[in-house]
Amino acid sequence: AANAIVGTNAKELALNDTLTFVSPKAFTAEAVNYSREFEADSYATLFLPFGTEKFDGEAYKFVKADSEKLYFETAKQLEALTPYLVKPLSAKPFANAAAEVVKVTNNGMTFAGVLTAADSLNAEGEKVFALNADNAFAPVNDKACAAFRAIMFGNSKAEVLTLVIDNKVTGIVDASLDFNKLVDVYNIEGKLIRSRVAAASALNGLGSGIYIINGKKVIK
């Protein structure tokens, strides 16, 4: 039966985003079933009670922060109870183990995971940030959060924290820019490739490269 532990082994560990995970001791599962569906080739956060090398996609660990950016580096595998930024290649990327909760802190910002679905996110007076659809971390205090996600909290005064993956910025880096503002997008040669599009989605669908938005270079 799923989630039945005999000694230190279980035939199957079945997880979903609405149930709390509690384990009084470490165990090994022969198979893992995680029901969450991801959007392929899009960033998401992940925090799981098992570790695995079998993940169809890329995983990134938080390494440092500055006033407007969050820096992540590629992880070779997923470790148990460690918060990750991930980019799955399929809707159902996964599989086995258990460990201690890991929080990664740098420059007043902490990246941590949640095993329990929460109706309201709070961090004792600190600002809470979560990954949004624009591939940035934005404030989400008092908003709900599903289980097995990772969040950022700390003392940043920024309204948007841009992602830097393996030293490459993922999107708009001008935190003062109104993300609802209409902007023009140019390639590095100065050719106009998009006109009057919302800043938040200005780079959606474009290939990797350097673009100019609002007079500033942006690396995608």
C-alpha positions in Angstrom: 0.0 0.0 0.0 1.2 3.5 -0.7 2.8 5.4 2.2 3.1 2.3 4.4 6.5 2.1 5.9 7.8 -1.3 7.2 11.1 -0.9 9.1 13.0 1.6 7.0 11.4 0.7 3.6 8.2 1.6 1.7 6.8 0.1 -1.5 5.5 3.4 -2.7 5.6 7.0 -1.5 2.6 8.9 -2.9 2.6 12.7 -2.7 0.2 15.4 -3.8 0.1 19.2 -3.2 -2.9 19.2 -0.8 -1.5 16.7 1.9 1.0 17.4 4.6 4.1 15.2 4.6 5.3 14.1 8.1 7.9 11.4 8.7 9.3 10.6 12.1 12.3 8.8 10.7 14.3 8.3 7.5 13.1 5.6 5.0 13.7 4.5 1.5 10.9 4.1 -1.1 11.1 1.7 -4.0 8.9 4.0 -6.1 7.7 7.6 -5.8 4.5 9.0 -7.2 4.2 12.8 -7.2 1.0 13.9 -8.8 1.9 17.5 -9.6 1.9 18.5 -13.3 4.5 21.0 -14.4 4.6 23.4 -17.4 7.3 22.1 -19.6 10.3 24.4 -20.2 9.1 26.9 -17.6 10.6 27.8 -14.2 9.0 26.5 -11.0 10.0 25.9 -7.4 10.4 22.5 -5.7 11.0 21.1 -2.2 10.6 17.4 -1.8 11.1 14.9 1.1 13.2 12.6 -1.2 16.3 12.9 -3.3 16.7 11.6 -6.8 19.0 11.7 -9.8 16.0 11.0 -12.1 14.6 14.3 -13.0 13.7 15.2 -16.5 14.9 18.8 -16.6 17.3 21.3 -14.9 17.6 22.1 -11.2 19.2 25.1 -9.7 20.4 25.9 -6.1 20.3 29.3 -4.5 23.8 30.7 -4.0 23.6 34.4 -3.3 21.6 37.6 -3.5 22.1 41.3 -4.0 19.6 44.2 -3.8 17.7 43.3 -6.9 18.8 39.9 -8.1 18.8 36.3 -6.9 21.7 34.1 -8.1 21.3 30.3 -8.8 23.6 27.6 -10.0 23.0 24.3 -11.7 22.6 21.3 -9.4 23.7 17.9 -10.5 20.9 16.1 -8.7 17.9 16.8 -6.4 18.7 16.3 -2.7 16.1 15.5 -0.1 14.5 18.5 1.7 16.4 21.1 -0.2 14.7 24.0 -2.0 15.3 24.3 -5.7 14.4 26.4 -8.7 13.6 23.9 -11.5 13.0 23.9 -15.3 11.3 20.6 -16.2 11.4 19.4 -19.8 8.0 17.5 -19.5 4.8 17.9 -17.5 5.6 14.9 -15.3 9.4 14.9 -14.9 10.3 12.2 -12.0 11.8 9.1 -8.4 13.8 8.0 -3.7 15.0 8.8 0.3 14.7 11.4 3.3 16.9 13.9 5.3 16.9 17.3 7.2 15.3 20.5 6.1 17.8 22.8 4.3 17.6 26.6 4.3 20.1 28.6 2.2 20.8 32.1 3.3 22.8 34.9 1.7 22.8 38.7 2.2 19.7 38.7 4.3 17.7 36.5 1.9 16.7 32.9 2.7 15.5 30.2 0.2 13.5 27.5 2.0 10.9 24.9 1.2 7.4 24.1 2.5 6.0 20.6 3.0 2.5 21.8 4.1 0.0 23.7 2.0 -0.5 27.1 3.6 -3.5 29.5 3.3 -1.3 32.5 4.2 2.5 32.9 3.9 4.2 34.9 6.6 7.8 35.0 7.9 7.7 36.9 11.2 7.7 40.4 9.8 10.0 39.6 6.9 8.9 40.0 3.3 8.0 36.7 1.5 8.7 36.3 -2.2 7.5 33.5 -4.6 8.2 32.7 -8.2 5.7 34.3 -10.6 4.8 33.7 -14.2 7.4 36.3 -15.4 10.3 34.2 -14.0 11.0 36.6 -11.1 10.4 36.5 -7.4 7.7 38.9 -6.2 6.1 39.7 -2.7 3.3 37.3 -1.7 2.8 37.9 2.0 -0.6 36.6 3.2 -1.2 34.6 0.0 -1.7 30.9 -0.2 1.0 28.4 -1.1 0.8 24.7 -2.2 2.9 22.1 -0.6 6.3 21.0 -1.9 7.2 24.5 -3.1 10.2 26.8 -2.3 9.9 30.4 -1.2 12.3 33.3 -0.6 12.1 35.5 2.4 14.2 38.3 3.9 14.9 42.0 4.2 14.9 43.0 0.5 13.1 46.3 -0.3 12.8 45.4 -4.0 9.4 44.8 -5.5 10.8 42.4 -8.0 13.9 40.1 -7.6 15.3 39.0 -11.0 16.8 35.5 -11.4 20.4 35.0 -12.4 21.0 31.4 -13.6 24.6 30.3 -13.9 25.6 34.0 -14.1 23.0 34.7 -16.9 20.0 37.0 -16.1 16.7 35.4 -17.0 14.6 38.5 -17.7 14.1 42.2 -17.2 16.7 43.6 -14.7 15.3 47.1 -14.2 13.4 46.6 -10.9 12.1 50.2 -11.2 10.3 49.5 -14.5 6.5 49.2 -14.4 5.9 45.7 -15.6 2.5 46.8 -17.0 4.2 49.5 -19.1 4.3 49.1 -22.9 7.9 48.9 -24.2 9.7 48.3 -27.5 12.2 45.5 -27.8 15.3 45.7 -30.0 18.0 43.1 -30.8 21.6 43.9 -30.1 22.0 45.4 -33.6 19.4 47.9 -32.8 16.6 46.4 -35.0 13.1 46.8 -33.6 11.6 43.3 -33.1 8.6 44.0 -30.9 6.6 47.2 -30.5 4.5 48.4 -27.6 4.3 45.1 -25.6 3.9 44.7 -21.9 7.2 44.8 -20.1 6.4 41.7 -18.0 6.1 39.5 -21.1 8.4 41.4 -23.5 10.8 38.5 -23.9 8.3 35.6 -23.9 8.8 33.4 -26.9 12.1 34.9 -28.0 15.3 32.9 -28.2 18.2 33.2 -25.9 20.4 36.3 -26.5 20.8 40.0 -25.6 18.0 42.4 -26.1 17.5 46.1 -25.4 14.4 47.1 -23.4 13.8 50.6 -22.0 17.3 51.5 -23.1 18.9 48.8 -21.1 20.5 45.5 -22.2 18.7 42.3 -21.0 20.1 38.8 -21.3 17.6 36.0 -21.9 
